[in-house]
Amino acid sequence: MTLAGFFLGRIEFVQKNLEPIIVGIIVLSMIPLFRTFLKERKRKRELEKDIAAAEKEKEQSELKEFH
Protein backbone atom coordinates (compact mmCIF):
# COMPACT_ATOMS: atom_id res chain seq x y z
CA MET A 1 0.00 0.00 0.00
CA THR A 2 2.80 2.38 0.86
CA LEU A 3 4.55 1.63 -2.41
CA ALA A 4 1.33 2.28 -4.31
CA GLY A 5 1.10 5.71 -2.67
CA PHE A 6 4.71 6.40 -3.49
CA PHE A 7 4.33 5.56 -7.17
CA LEU A 8 0.89 7.17 -7.59
CA GLY A 9 2.18 10.31 -5.87
CA ARG A 10 4.65 10.78 -8.70
CA ILE A 11 1.86 11.02 -11.29
CA GLU A 12 0.97 14.64 -12.00
CA PHE A 13 -2.72 13.93 -12.53
CA VAL A 14 -2.96 12.30 -9.10
CA GLN A 15 -1.08 15.19 -7.46
CA LYS A 16 -3.46 17.76 -8.95
CA ASN A 17 -6.67 15.80 -8.31
CA LEU A 18 -5.98 13.98 -5.05
CA GLU A 19 -8.88 15.53 -3.13
CA PRO A 20 -11.56 14.73 -5.77
CA ILE A 21 -10.17 11.20 -6.04
CA ILE A 22 -10.46 10.70 -2.28
CA VAL A 23 -13.99 12.16 -2.22
CA GLY A 24 -14.95 9.87 -5.12
CA ILE A 25 -13.65 6.82 -3.29
CA ILE A 26 -15.60 7.79 -0.16
CA VAL A 27 -18.82 8.38 -2.13
CA LEU A 28 -18.48 5.08 -4.00
CA SER A 29 -17.86 3.18 -0.79
CA MET A 30 -21.03 4.65 0.78
CA ILE A 31 -23.37 3.64 -2.07
CA PRO A 32 -24.12 0.17 -0.56
CA LEU A 33 -24.91 1.83 2.78
CA PHE A 34 -27.48 4.19 1.23
CA ARG A 35 -28.92 1.41 -0.93
CA THR A 36 -29.43 -0.82 2.09
CA PHE A 37 -30.92 2.06 4.09
CA LEU A 38 -33.46 2.85 1.35
CA LYS A 39 -34.34 -0.83 0.86
CA GLU A 40 -34.92 -1.37 4.59
CA ARG A 41 -36.99 1.82 4.86
CA LYS A 42 -39.19 0.62 2.01
CA ARG A 43 -39.51 -2.83 3.59
CA LYS A 44 -40.49 -1.29 6.93
CA ARG A 45 -43.16 0.90 5.32
CA GLU A 46 -44.64 -2.10 3.49
CA LEU A 47 -44.65 -4.11 6.71
CA GLU A 48 -46.40 -1.31 8.60
CA LYS A 49 -48.95 -1.06 5.79
CA ASP A 50 -49.60 -4.82 5.96
CA ILE A 51 -49.98 -4.68 9.74
CA ALA A 52 -52.47 -1.80 9.50
CA ALA A 53 -54.48 -3.70 6.87
CA ALA A 54 -54.52 -6.83 9.02
CA GLU A 55 -55.69 -4.86 12.07
CA LYS A 56 -58.44 -3.20 10.04
CA GLU A 57 -59.57 -6.57 8.71
CA LYS A 58 -59.59 -7.99 12.24
CA GLU A 59 -61.74 -5.09 13.48
CA GLN A 60 -64.21 -5.61 10.64
CA SER A 61 -64.48 -9.32 11.32
CA GLU A 62 -65.04 -8.65 15.03
CA LEU A 63 -67.79 -6.17 14.20
CA LYS A 64 -69.49 -8.74 11.96
CA GLU A 65 -69.38 -11.32 14.73
CA PHE A 66 -70.81 -8.84 17.23
CA HIS A 67 -73.84 -8.06 15.08
PQR file with spaces between the fields and no chain letter, atoms N, CA, C, O and H, PARSE charges and radii, in Angstrom:
ATOM       1  N    MET     1       0.830   -1.183    0.000 -0.4000 1.5000
ATOM       2  CA   MET     1       0.000    0.000    0.000 -0.0000 2.0000
ATOM       3  C    MET     1       0.879    1.252    0.000  0.5500 1.7000
ATOM       4  O    MET     1       0.609    2.213   -0.721 -0.5500 1.4000
ATOM       5  N    THR     2       1.908    1.227    0.800 -0.4000 1.5000
ATOM       6  CA   THR     2       2.801    2.381    0.860 -0.0000 2.0000
ATOM       7  C    THR     2       3.497    2.590   -0.478  0.5500 1.7000
ATOM       8  O    THR     2       3.658    3.725   -0.928 -0.5500 1.4000
ATOM       9  H    THR     2       2.127    0.447    1.386  0.4000 1.0000
ATOM      10  N    LEU     3       3.903    1.513   -1.103 -0.4000 1.5000
ATOM      11  CA   LEU     3       4.555    1.632   -2.407 -0.0000 2.0000
ATOM      12  C    LEU     3       3.592    2.174   -3.455  0.5500 1.7000
ATOM      13  O    LEU     3       3.987    2.948   -4.327 -0.5500 1.4000
ATOM      14  H    LEU     3       3.773    0.591   -0.737  0.4000 1.0000
ATOM      15  N    ALA     4       2.323    1.765   -3.368 -0.4000 1.5000
ATOM      16  CA   ALA     4       1.327    2.279   -4.314 -0.0000 2.0000
ATOM      17  C    ALA     4       1.203    3.788   -4.154  0.5500 1.7000
ATOM      18  O    ALA     4       1.142    4.515   -5.146 -0.5500 1.4000
ATOM      19  H    ALA     4       2.002    1.136   -2.660  0.4000 1.0000
ATOM      20  N    GLY     5       1.166    4.261   -2.913 -0.4000 1.5000
ATOM      21  CA   GLY     5       1.099    5.706   -2.672 -0.0000 2.0000
ATOM      22  C    GLY     5       2.327    6.424   -3.188  0.5500 1.7000
ATOM      23  O    GLY     5       2.235    7.525   -3.730 -0.5500 1.4000
ATOM      24  H    GLY     5       1.216    3.670   -2.108  0.4000 1.0000
ATOM      25  N    PHE     6       3.467    5.802   -3.020 -0.4000 1.5000
ATOM      26  CA   PHE     6       4.714    6.399   -3.490 -0.0000 2.0000
ATOM      27  C    PHE     6       4.695    6.559   -5.008  0.5500 1.7000
ATOM      28  O    PHE     6       5.018    7.626   -5.529 -0.5500 1.4000
ATOM      29  H    PHE     6       3.542    4.907   -2.580  0.4000 1.0000
ATOM      30  N    PHE     7       4.316    5.496   -5.715 -0.4000 1.5000
ATOM      31  CA   PHE     7       4.325    5.560   -7.173 -0.0000 2.0000
ATOM      32  C    PHE     7       3.189    6.426   -7.718  0.5500 1.7000
ATOM      33  O    PHE     7       3.387    7.172   -8.677 -0.5500 1.4000
ATOM      34  H    PHE     7       4.054    4.628   -5.292  0.4000 1.0000
ATOM      35  N    LEU     8       2.008    6.333   -7.117 -0.4000 1.5000
ATOM      36  CA   LEU     8       0.893    7.166   -7.586 -0.0000 2.0000
ATOM      37  C    LEU     8       1.146    8.644   -7.296  0.5500 1.7000
ATOM      38  O    LEU     8       0.691    9.511   -8.042 -0.5500 1.4000
ATOM      39  H    LEU     8       1.847    5.727   -6.338  0.4000 1.0000
ATOM      40  N    GLY     9       1.870    8.931   -6.216 -0.4000 1.5000
ATOM      41  CA   GLY     9       2.184   10.313   -5.869 -0.0000 2.0000
ATOM      42  C    GLY     9       3.095   10.989   -6.863  0.5500 1.7000
ATOM      43  O    GLY     9       3.175   12.217   -6.892 -0.5500 1.4000
ATOM      44  H    GLY     9       2.240    8.227   -5.611  0.4000 1.0000
ATOM      45  N    ARG    10       3.777   10.222   -7.670 -0.4000 1.5000
ATOM      46  CA   ARG    10       4.654   10.783   -8.700 -0.0000 2.0000
ATOM      47  C    ARG    10       3.891   11.182   -9.960  0.5500 1.7000
ATOM      48  O    ARG    10       4.417   11.912  -10.800 -0.5500 1.4000
ATOM      49  H    ARG    10       3.712    9.225   -7.647  0.4000 1.0000
ATOM      50  N    ILE    11       2.658   10.709  -10.095 -0.4000 1.5000
ATOM      51  CA   ILE    11       1.861   11.018  -11.289 -0.0000 2.0000
ATOM      52  C    ILE    11       1.236   12.398  -11.106  0.5500 1.7000
ATOM      53  O    ILE    11       0.590   12.671  -10.094 -0.5500 1.4000
ATOM      54  H    ILE    11       2.230   10.116   -9.412  0.4000 1.0000
ATOM      55  N    GLU    12       1.436   13.259  -12.092 -0.4000 1.5000
ATOM      56  CA   GLU    12       0.974   14.643  -12.001 -0.0000 2.0000
ATOM      57  C    GLU    12      -0.544   14.738  -11.869  0.5500 1.7000
ATOM      58  O    GLU    12      -1.053   15.559  -11.107 -0.5500 1.4000
ATOM      59  H    GLU    12       1.961   13.037  -12.914  0.4000 1.0000
ATOM      60  N    PHE    13      -1.260   13.901  -12.607 -0.4000 1.5000
ATOM      61  CA   PHE    13      -2.723   13.929  -12.533 -0.0000 2.0000
ATOM      62  C    PHE    13      -3.198   13.640  -11.110  0.5500 1.7000
ATOM      63  O    PHE    13      -4.112   14.297  -10.611 -0.5500 1.4000
ATOM      64  H    PHE    13      -0.846   13.234  -13.227  0.4000 1.0000
ATOM      65  N    VAL    14      -2.578   12.662  -10.462 -0.4000 1.5000
ATOM      66  CA   VAL    14      -2.958   12.296   -9.099 -0.0000 2.0000
ATOM      67  C    VAL    14      -2.630   13.435   -8.140  0.5500 1.7000
ATOM      68  O    VAL    14      -3.412   13.729   -7.236 -0.5500 1.4000
ATOM      69  H    VAL    14      -1.836   12.129  -10.867  0.4000 1.0000
ATOM      70  N    GLN    15      -1.475   14.080   -8.331 -0.4000 1.5000
ATOM      71  CA   GLN    15      -1.084   15.193   -7.465 -0.0000 2.0000
ATOM      72  C    GLN    15      -2.092   16.339   -7.555  0.5500 1.7000
ATOM      73  O    GLN    15      -2.443   16.939   -6.539 -0.5500 1.4000
ATOM      74  H    GLN    15      -0.840   13.841   -9.066  0.4000 1.0000
ATOM      75  N    LYS    16      -2.551   16.638   -8.754 -0.4000 1.5000
ATOM      76  CA   LYS    16      -3.464   17.765   -8.947 -0.0000 2.0000
ATOM      77  C    LYS    16      -4.899   17.443   -8.525  0.5500 1.7000
ATOM      78  O    LYS    16      -5.656   18.348   -8.172 -0.5500 1.4000
ATOM      79  H    LYS    16      -2.266   16.150   -9.579  0.4000 1.0000
ATOM      80  N    ASN    17      -5.274   16.182   -8.559 -0.4000 1.5000
ATOM      81  CA   ASN    17      -6.667   15.797   -8.311 -0.0000 2.0000
ATOM      82  C    ASN    17      -6.821   14.849   -7.133  0.5500 1.7000
ATOM      83  O    ASN    17      -7.758   14.052   -7.107 -0.5500 1.4000
ATOM      84  H    ASN    17      -4.660   15.447   -8.846  0.4000 1.0000
ATOM      85  N    LEU    18      -5.937   14.917   -6.171 -0.4000 1.5000
ATOM      86  CA   LEU    18      -5.979   13.984   -5.051 -0.0000 2.0000
ATOM      87  C    LEU    18      -7.267   14.116   -4.239  0.5500 1.7000
ATOM      88  O    LEU    18      -7.880   13.108   -3.888 -0.5500 1.4000
ATOM      89  H    LEU    18      -5.175   15.565   -6.191  0.4000 1.0000
ATOM      90  N    GLU    19      -7.677   15.332   -3.942 -0.4000 1.5000
ATOM      91  CA   GLU    19      -8.885   15.532   -3.133 -0.0000 2.0000
ATOM      92  C    GLU    19     -10.138   14.991   -3.827  0.5500 1.7000
ATOM      93  O    GLU    19     -10.905   14.263   -3.196 -0.5500 1.4000
ATOM      94  H    GLU    19      -7.179   16.151   -4.228  0.4000 1.0000
ATOM      95  N    PRO    20     -10.376   15.322   -5.109 -0.5600 1.5000
ATOM      96  CA   PRO    20     -11.559   14.734   -5.765  0.2800 2.0000
ATOM      97  C    PRO    20     -11.501   13.211   -5.857  0.5500 1.7000
ATOM      98  O    PRO    20     -12.535   12.546   -5.802 -0.5500 1.4000
ATOM      99  N    ILE    21     -10.306   12.661   -5.997 -0.4000 1.5000
ATOM     100  CA   ILE    21     -10.170   11.204   -6.045 -0.0000 2.0000
ATOM     101  C    ILE    21     -10.579   10.604   -4.704  0.5500 1.7000
ATOM     102  O    ILE    21     -11.299    9.606   -4.662 -0.5500 1.4000
ATOM     103  H    ILE    21      -9.466   13.201   -6.042  0.4000 1.0000
ATOM     104  N    ILE    22     -10.123   11.207   -3.615 -0.4000 1.5000
ATOM     105  CA   ILE    22     -10.465   10.703   -2.280 -0.0000 2.0000
ATOM     106  C    ILE    22     -11.964   10.825   -2.036  0.5500 1.7000
ATOM     107  O    ILE    22     -12.586    9.894   -1.524 -0.5500 1.4000
ATOM     108  H    ILE    22      -9.538   12.017   -3.650  0.4000 1.0000
ATOM     109  N    VAL    23     -12.551   11.968   -2.399 -0.4000 1.5000
ATOM     110  CA   VAL    23     -13.994   12.157   -2.223 -0.0000 2.0000
ATOM     111  C    VAL    23     -14.759   11.126   -3.055  0.5500 1.7000
ATOM     112  O    VAL    23     -15.754   10.571   -2.588 -0.5500 1.4000
ATOM     113  H    VAL    23     -12.045   12.724   -2.815  0.4000 1.0000
ATOM     114  N    GLY    24     -14.307   10.869   -4.273 -0.4000 1.5000
ATOM     115  CA   GLY    24     -14.951    9.873   -5.124 -0.0000 2.0000
ATOM     116  C    GLY    24     -14.912    8.479   -4.510  0.5500 1.7000
ATOM     117  O    GLY    24     -15.897    7.742   -4.558 -0.5500 1.4000
ATOM     118  H    GLY    24     -13.499   11.320   -4.652  0.4000 1.0000
ATOM     119  N    ILE    25     -13.768    8.126   -3.933 -0.4000 1.5000
ATOM     120  CA   ILE    25     -13.652    6.815   -3.287 -0.0000 2.0000
ATOM     121  C    ILE    25     -14.606    6.712   -2.106  0.5500 1.7000
ATOM     122  O    ILE    25     -15.248    5.681   -1.908 -0.5500 1.4000
ATOM     123  H    ILE    25     -12.968    8.724   -3.894  0.4000 1.0000
ATOM     124  N    ILE    26     -14.698    7.785   -1.320 -0.4000 1.5000
ATOM     125  CA   ILE    26     -15.600    7.785   -0.165 -0.0000 2.0000
ATOM     126  C    ILE    26     -17.050    7.657   -0.616  0.5500 1.7000
ATOM     127  O    ILE    26     -17.811    6.871   -0.052 -0.5500 1.4000
ATOM     128  H    ILE    26     -14.176    8.623   -1.482  0.4000 1.0000
ATOM     129  N    VAL    27     -17.432    8.427   -1.629 -0.4000 1.5000
ATOM     130  CA   VAL    27     -18.817    8.378   -2.127 -0.0000 2.0000
ATOM     131  C    VAL    27     -19.136    6.984   -2.671  0.5500 1.7000
ATOM     132  O    VAL    27     -20.195    6.433   -2.373 -0.5500 1.4000
ATOM     133  H    VAL    27     -16.814    9.066   -2.087  0.4000 1.0000
ATOM     134  N    LEU    28     -18.241    6.421   -3.453 -0.4000 1.5000
ATOM     135  CA   LEU    28     -18.479    5.082   -4.002 -0.0000 2.0000
ATOM     136  C    LEU    28     -18.597    4.029   -2.904  0.5500 1.7000
ATOM     137  O    LEU    28     -19.392    3.097   -3.018 -0.5500 1.4000
ATOM     138  H    LEU    28     -17.380    6.869   -3.695  0.4000 1.0000
ATOM     139  N    SER    29     -17.813    4.176   -1.853 -0.4000 1.5000
ATOM     140  CA   SER    29     -17.865    3.184   -0.787 -0.0000 2.0000
ATOM     141  C    SER    29     -19.132    3.306    0.060  0.5500 1.7000
ATOM     142  O    SER    29     -19.491    2.370    0.773 -0.5500 1.4000
ATOM     143  H    SER    29     -17.167    4.934   -1.760  0.4000 1.0000
ATOM     144  N    MET    30     -19.808    4.447   -0.014 -0.4000 1.5000
ATOM     145  CA   MET    30     -21.027    4.649    0.777 -0.0000 2.0000
ATOM     146  C    MET    30     -22.297    4.269    0.012  0.5500 1.7000
ATOM     147  O    MET    30     -23.374    4.226    0.607 -0.5500 1.4000
ATOM     148  H    MET    30     -19.516    5.208   -0.594  0.4000 1.0000
ATOM     149  N    ILE    31     -22.198    3.996   -1.270 -0.4000 1.5000
ATOM     150  CA   ILE    31     -23.369    3.638   -2.068 -0.0000 2.0000
ATOM     151  C    ILE    31     -24.092    2.406   -1.504  0.5500 1.7000
ATOM     152  O    ILE    31     -25.318    2.441   -1.399 -0.5500 1.4000
ATOM     153  H    ILE    31     -21.322    4.031   -1.753  0.4000 1.0000
ATOM     154  N    PRO    32     -23.402    1.324   -1.139 -0.5600 1.5000
ATOM     155  CA   PRO    32     -24.118    0.174   -0.558  0.2800 2.0000
ATOM     156  C    PRO    32     -24.843    0.528    0.735  0.5500 1.7000
ATOM     157  O    PRO    32     -25.921   -0.002    1.001 -0.5500 1.4000
ATOM     158  N    LEU    33     -24.270    1.408    1.534 -0.4000 1.5000
ATOM     159  CA   LEU    33     -24.908    1.833    2.779 -0.0000 2.0000
ATOM     160  C    LEU    33     -26.244    2.523    2.489  0.5500 1.7000
ATOM     161  O    LEU    33     -27.260    2.193    3.100 -0.5500 1.4000
ATOM     162  H    LEU    33     -23.394    1.839    1.317  0.4000 1.0000
ATOM     163  N    PHE    34     -26.238    3.477    1.562 -0.4000 1.5000
ATOM     164  CA   PHE    34     -27.476    4.191    1.232 -0.0000 2.0000
ATOM     165  C    PHE    34     -28.497    3.271    0.579  0.5500 1.7000
ATOM     166  O    PHE    34     -29.696    3.383    0.831 -0.5500 1.4000
ATOM     167  H    PHE    34     -25.412    3.746    1.066  0.4000 1.0000
ATOM     168  N    ARG    35     -28.011    2.353   -0.267 -0.4000 1.5000
ATOM     169  CA   ARG    35     -28.920    1.414   -0.925 -0.0000 2.0000
ATOM     170  C    ARG    35     -29.616    0.519    0.093  0.5500 1.7000
ATOM     171  O    ARG    35     -30.822    0.285    0.004 -0.5500 1.4000
ATOM     172  H    ARG    35     -27.036    2.262   -0.472  0.4000 1.0000
ATOM     173  N    THR    36     -28.860    0.026    1.049 -0.4000 1.5000
ATOM     174  CA   THR    36     -29.434   -0.819    2.093 -0.0000 2.0000
ATOM     175  C    THR    36     -30.407   -0.020    2.949  0.5500 1.7000
ATOM     176  O    THR    36     -31.479   -0.517    3.295 -0.5500 1.4000
ATOM     177  H    THR    36     -27.881    0.216    1.122  0.4000 1.0000
ATOM     178  N    PHE    37     -30.048    1.203    3.290 -0.4000 1.5000
ATOM     179  CA   PHE    37     -30.924    2.063    4.087 -0.0000 2.0000
ATOM     180  C    PHE    37     -32.259    2.271    3.386  0.5500 1.7000
ATOM     181  O    PHE    37     -33.312    2.125    4.006 -0.5500 1.4000
ATOM     182  H    PHE    37     -29.178    1.607    3.008  0.4000 1.0000
ATOM     183  N    LEU    38     -32.227    2.612    2.095 -0.4000 1.5000
ATOM     184  CA   LEU    38     -33.465    2.855    1.351 -0.0000 2.0000
ATOM     185  C    LEU    38     -34.294    1.577    1.214  0.5500 1.7000
ATOM     186  O    LEU    38     -35.521    1.619    1.309 -0.5500 1.4000
ATOM     187  H    LEU    38     -31.371    2.731    1.591  0.4000 1.0000
ATOM     188  N    LYS    39     -33.629    0.444    0.991 -0.4000 1.5000
ATOM     189  CA   LYS    39     -34.337   -0.832    0.857 -0.0000 2.0000
ATOM     190  C    LYS    39     -35.031   -1.200    2.172  0.5500 1.7000
ATOM     191  O    LYS    39     -36.186   -1.624    2.163 -0.5500 1.4000
ATOM     192  H    LYS    39     -32.633    0.409    0.914  0.4000 1.0000
ATOM     193  N    GLU    40     -34.340   -1.041    3.293 -0.4000 1.5000
ATOM     194  CA   GLU    40     -34.924   -1.367    4.593 -0.0000 2.0000
ATOM     195  C    GLU    40     -36.058   -0.420    4.954  0.5500 1.7000
ATOM     196  O    GLU    40     -37.052   -0.836    5.550 -0.5500 1.4000
ATOM     197  H    GLU    40     -33.401   -0.696    3.301  0.4000 1.0000
ATOM     198  N    ARG    41     -35.914    0.865    4.592 -0.4000 1.5000
ATOM     199  CA   ARG    41     -36.987    1.824    4.864 -0.0000 2.0000
ATOM     200  C    ARG    41     -38.239    1.452    4.079  0.5500 1.7000
ATOM     201  O    ARG    41     -39.352    1.536    4.598 -0.5500 1.4000
ATOM     202  H    ARG    41     -35.107    1.203    4.107  0.4000 1.0000
ATOM     203  N    LYS    42     -38.054    1.042    2.829 -0.4000 1.5000
ATOM     204  CA   LYS    42     -39.192    0.621    2.006 -0.0000 2.0000
ATOM     205  C    LYS    42     -39.843   -0.633    2.589  0.5500 1.7000
ATOM     206  O    LYS    42     -41.067   -0.736    2.661 -0.5500 1.4000
ATOM     207  H    LYS    42     -37.149    0.974    2.408  0.4000 1.0000
ATOM     208  N    ARG    43     -38.996   -1.590    3.008 -0.4000 1.5000
ATOM     209  CA   ARG    43     -39.515   -2.832    3.589 -0.0000 2.0000
ATOM     210  C    ARG    43     -40.295   -2.552    4.869  0.5500 1.7000
ATOM     211  O    ARG    43     -41.332   -3.171    5.109 -0.5500 1.4000
ATOM     212  H    ARG    43     -38.001   -1.507    2.950  0.4000 1.0000
ATOM     213  N    LYS    44     -39.809   -1.633    5.687 -0.4000 1.5000
ATOM     214  CA   LYS    44     -40.488   -1.291    6.932 -0.0000 2.0000
ATOM     215  C    LYS    44     -41.839   -0.640    6.650  0.5500 1.7000
ATOM     216  O    LYS    44     -42.828   -0.949    7.315 -0.5500 1.4000
ATOM     217  H    LYS    44     -38.967   -1.130    5.492  0.4000 1.0000
ATOM     218  N    ARG    45     -41.884    0.256    5.670 -0.4000 1.5000
ATOM     219  CA   ARG    45     -43.161    0.904    5.323 -0.0000 2.0000
ATOM     220  C    ARG    45     -44.171   -0.119    4.827  0.5500 1.7000
ATOM     221  O    ARG    45     -45.345   -0.054    5.192 -0.5500 1.4000
ATOM     222  H    ARG    45     -41.081    0.507    5.130  0.4000 1.0000
ATOM     223  N    GLU    46     -43.731   -1.064    4.000 -0.4000 1.5000
ATOM     224  CA   GLU    46     -44.638   -2.095    3.493 -0.0000 2.0000
ATOM     225  C    GLU    46     -45.143   -2.979    4.626  0.5500 1.7000
ATOM     226  O    GLU    46     -46.310   -3.370    4.649 -0.5500 1.4000
ATOM     227  H    GLU    46     -42.777   -1.117    3.703  0.4000 1.0000
ATOM     228  N    LEU    47     -44.252   -3.290    5.566 -0.4000 1.5000
ATOM     229  CA   LEU    47     -44.647   -4.109    6.708 -0.0000 2.0000
ATOM     230  C    LEU    47     -45.669   -3.381    7.568  0.5500 1.7000
ATOM     231  O    LEU    47     -46.655   -3.977    8.001 -0.5500 1.4000
ATOM     232  H    LEU    47     -43.304   -2.972    5.547  0.4000 1.0000
ATOM     233  N    GLU    48     -45.441   -2.099    7.818 -0.4000 1.5000
ATOM     234  CA   GLU    48     -46.396   -1.309    8.603 -0.0000 2.0000
ATOM     235  C    GLU    48     -47.746   -1.232    7.894  0.5500 1.7000
ATOM     236  O    GLU    48     -48.795   -1.282    8.537 -0.5500 1.4000
ATOM     237  H    GLU    48     -44.639   -1.614    7.467  0.4000 1.0000
ATOM     238  N    LYS    49     -47.716   -1.110    6.575 -0.4000 1.5000
ATOM     239  CA   LYS    49     -48.948   -1.055    5.786 -0.0000 2.0000
ATOM     240  C    LYS    49     -49.705   -2.383    5.897  0.5500 1.7000
ATOM     241  O    LYS    49     -50.928   -2.393    6.044 -0.5500 1.4000
ATOM     242  H    LYS    49     -46.864   -1.070    6.052  0.4000 1.0000
ATOM     243  N    ASP    50     -48.978   -3.499    5.827 -0.4000 1.5000
ATOM     244  CA   ASP    50     -49.596   -4.825    5.957 -0.0000 2.0000
ATOM     245  C    ASP    50     -50.191   -5.017    7.349  0.5500 1.7000
ATOM     246  O    ASP    50     -51.278   -5.577    7.490 -0.5500 1.4000
ATOM     247  H    ASP    50     -47.985   -3.491    5.708  0.4000 1.0000
ATOM     248  N    ILE    51     -49.484   -4.557    8.369 -0.4000 1.5000
ATOM     249  CA   ILE    51     -49.982   -4.683    9.741 -0.0000 2.0000
ATOM     250  C    ILE    51     -51.254   -3.874    9.917  0.5500 1.7000
ATOM     251  O    ILE    51     -52.211   -4.352   10.525 -0.5500 1.4000
ATOM     252  H    ILE    51     -48.601   -4.102    8.254  0.4000 1.0000
ATOM     253  N    ALA    52     -51.277   -2.653    9.391 -0.4000 1.5000
ATOM     254  CA   ALA    52     -52.467   -1.803    9.500 -0.0000 2.0000
ATOM     255  C    ALA    52     -53.648   -2.444    8.781  0.5500 1.7000
ATOM     256  O    ALA    52     -54.772   -2.404    9.282 -0.5500 1.4000
ATOM     257  H    ALA    52     -50.500   -2.265    8.896  0.4000 1.0000
ATOM     258  N    ALA    53     -53.406   -3.035    7.609 -0.4000 1.5000
ATOM     259  CA   ALA    53     -54.478   -3.696    6.868 -0.0000 2.0000
ATOM     260  C    ALA    53     -55.002   -4.908    7.636  0.5500 1.7000
ATOM     261  O    ALA    53     -56.209   -5.149    7.662 -0.5500 1.4000
ATOM     262  H    ALA    53     -52.493   -3.067    7.202  0.4000 1.0000
ATOM     263  N    ALA    54     -54.118   -5.659    8.251 -0.4000 1.5000
ATOM     264  CA   ALA    54     -54.524   -6.829    9.022 -0.0000 2.0000
ATOM     265  C    ALA    54     -55.347   -6.417   10.246  0.5500 1.7000
ATOM     266  O    ALA    54     -56.336   -7.068   10.582 -0.5500 1.4000
ATOM     267  H    ALA    54     -53.137   -5.463    8.230  0.4000 1.0000
ATOM     268  N    GLU    55     -54.937   -5.343   10.904 -0.4000 1.5000
ATOM     269  CA   GLU    55     -55.687   -4.859   12.070 -0.0000 2.0000
ATOM     270  C    GLU    55     -57.075   -4.371   11.663  0.5500 1.7000
ATOM     271  O    GLU    55     -58.055   -4.608   12.370 -0.5500 1.4000
ATOM     272  H    GLU    55     -54.133   -4.814   10.632  0.4000 1.0000
ATOM     273  N    LYS    56     -57.153   -3.693   10.527 -0.4000 1.5000
ATOM     274  CA   LYS    56     -58.441   -3.204   10.045 -0.0000 2.0000
ATOM     275  C    LYS    56     -59.354   -4.385    9.698  0.5500 1.7000
ATOM     276  O    LYS    56     -60.546   -4.371   10.005 -0.5500 1.4000
ATOM     277  H    LYS    56     -56.357   -3.500    9.953  0.4000 1.0000
ATOM     278  N    GLU    57     -58.789   -5.385    9.067 -0.4000 1.5000
ATOM     279  CA   GLU    57     -59.567   -6.571    8.712 -0.0000 2.0000
ATOM     280  C    GLU    57     -60.052   -7.291    9.970  0.5500 1.7000
ATOM     281  O    GLU    57     -61.178   -7.787   10.010 -0.5500 1.4000
ATOM     282  H    GLU    57     -57.820   -5.396    8.817  0.4000 1.0000
ATOM     283  N    LYS    58     -59.213   -7.345   10.980 -0.4000 1.5000
ATOM     284  CA   LYS    58     -59.590   -7.985   12.240 -0.0000 2.0000
ATOM     285  C    LYS    58     -60.740   -7.228   12.908  0.5500 1.7000
ATOM     286  O    LYS    58     -61.680   -7.837   13.418 -0.5500 1.4000
ATOM     287  H    LYS    58     -58.299   -6.942   10.948  0.4000 1.0000
ATOM     288  N    GLU    59     -60.657   -5.903   12.899 -0.4000 1.5000
ATOM     289  CA   GLU    59     -61.741   -5.088   13.476 -0.0000 2.0000
ATOM     290  C    GLU    59     -63.052   -5.339   12.756  0.5500 1.7000
ATOM     291  O    GLU    59     -64.097   -5.484   13.390 -0.5500 1.4000
ATOM     292  H    GLU    59     -59.893   -5.408   12.485  0.4000 1.0000
ATOM     293  N    GLN    60     -62.999   -5.391   11.429 -0.4000 1.5000
ATOM     294  CA   GLN    60     -64.212   -5.611   10.641 -0.0000 2.0000
ATOM     295  C    GLN    60     -64.799   -6.979   10.928  0.5500 1.7000
ATOM     296  O    GLN    60     -66.017   -7.114   11.040 -0.5500 1.4000
ATOM     297  H    GLN    60     -62.150   -5.274   10.914  0.4000 1.0000
ATOM     298  N    SER    61     -63.966   -7.988   11.048 -0.4000 1.5000
ATOM     299  CA   SER    61     -64.483   -9.323   11.323 -0.0000 2.0000
ATOM     300  C    SER    61     -65.075   -9.400   12.733  0.5500 1.7000
ATOM     301  O    SER    61     -66.058  -10.107   12.956 -0.5500 1.4000
ATOM     302  H    SER    61     -62.976   -7.879   10.958  0.4000 1.0000
ATOM     303  N    GLU    62     -64.480   -8.676   13.680 -0.4000 1.5000
ATOM     304  CA   GLU    62     -65.038   -8.653   15.028 -0.0000 2.0000
ATOM     305  C    GLU    62     -66.379   -7.942   15.066  0.5500 1.7000
ATOM     306  O    GLU    62     -67.272   -8.341   15.814 -0.5500 1.4000
ATOM     307  H    GLU    62     -63.681   -8.102   13.499  0.4000 1.0000
ATOM     308  N    LEU    63     -66.532   -6.891   14.266 -0.4000 1.5000
ATOM     309  CA   LEU    63     -67.795   -6.168   14.197 -0.0000 2.0000
ATOM     310  C    LEU    63     -68.893   -7.052   13.597  0.5500 1.7000
ATOM     311  O    LEU    63     -70.041   -7.011   14.039 -0.5500 1.4000
ATOM     312  H    LEU    63     -65.807   -6.567   13.659  0.4000 1.0000
ATOM     313  N    LYS    64     -68.534   -7.849   12.592 -0.4000 1.5000
ATOM     314  CA   LYS    64     -69.491   -8.745   11.959 -0.0000 2.0000
ATOM     315  C    LYS    64     -69.954   -9.806   12.956  0.5500 1.7000
ATOM     316  O    LYS    64     -71.134  -10.154   13.003 -0.5500 1.4000
ATOM     317  H    LYS    64     -67.601   -7.883   12.233  0.4000 1.0000
ATOM     318  N    GLU    65     -69.017  -10.314   13.748 -0.4000 1.5000
ATOM     319  CA   GLU    65     -69.378  -11.323   14.733 -0.0000 2.0000
ATOM     320  C    GLU    65     -70.244  -10.743   15.830  0.5500 1.7000
ATOM     321  O    GLU    65     -71.090  -11.453   16.372 -0.5500 1.4000
ATOM     322  H    GLU    65     -68.058  -10.032   13.710  0.4000 1.0000
ATOM     323  N    PHE    66     -70.065   -9.486   16.175 -0.4000 1.5000
ATOM     324  CA   PHE    66     -70.807   -8.839   17.228 -0.0000 2.0000
ATOM     325  C    PHE    66     -72.265   -8.620   16.821  0.5500 1.7000
ATOM     326  O    PHE    66     -73.172   -8.720   17.647 -0.5500 1.4000
ATOM     327  H    PHE    66     -69.378   -8.910   15.734  0.4000 1.0000
ATOM     328  N    HIS    67     -72.473   -8.324   15.548 -0.4000 1.5000
ATOM     329  CA   HIS    67     -73.840   -8.063   15.083 -0.0000 2.0000
ATOM     330  C    HIS    67     -74.499   -9.309   14.722  0.5500 1.7000
ATOM     331  O    HIS    67     -75.658   -9.297   14.307 -0.5500 1.4000
ATOM     332  H    HIS    67     -71.736   -8.243   14.877  0.4000 1.0000
